[in-house]
């Protein structure tokens, strides 16, 4: 690999499929998508914008499932191969201060291993959407901390290590509705509860991301910078269209953009991305990477209904970002 992965363990059992014959695109979809269907939990209406991590030689995750009352909540799940999942049919119950854990709604989780535990961030209803923060050691017991910010905020995504001694998190300040604006910021914290030193990273830009943007999976540390995959929204005459692409950020000052690709990597083009509870949505929340080969598997929500999987090679993706910046 021309691009070096930093602090990335081996993941020989990463879900994987070779690029289909005849395709030259840097990213390709899993041939058996959607990898998670809408009704794989007893009362689920939809299972989509969800996070997967390596866990004890296999895989674990936190999954957004809206139920058949259309309550939005998050569930844990375990998998041998990252493809076939056993979900906890009951939503996660967090231990913590009842003033903070009181449920209003929870959605769009991300999971990030830092130092000794798996942190979970999600869009947490607390008199408006903000970023909930919790952690688990075993995907059975979950602890909730203070909300990171005041409402209104979404797309809280942690960095996988401290930078200059501080925890770092992306977020996307927003409003109480469907937010027709939004840029990506990073904030820092000494203790994962007090967040400050807010810096602007990047804003709306090319037509595919001209309405709003938000960080997706946990950023990946490489010799060329932090590789950030993020979603972007175009407002068409028929409503929002959610695509995603990638950028490289400075390792020590991740609010500094090194390169940002102009085109999208993926836009809703398959029927399960175009048709569902919300049409035309591809929304990535997690990426697995094999530190040995650079193989990368991206989990993304499709049409707010099901979960898709897509593949790339980290070094090819980094080159693609630079060539298309
Ligand atoms: C955003 C979030 C996402 C969702 C998207 C498209 O505001 O609610 O969970 O996938 O809208 O509906």
Boltz pocket constraint, residues with backbone or C-beta under 6 A from the ligand:
constraints:
  - pocket:
      binder: B
      contacts: [[A, 49], [A, 107], [A, 108], [A, 177], [A, 178], [A, 242], [A, 278], [A, 281], [A, 283], [A, 301], [A, 304]]
      max_distance: 6.0
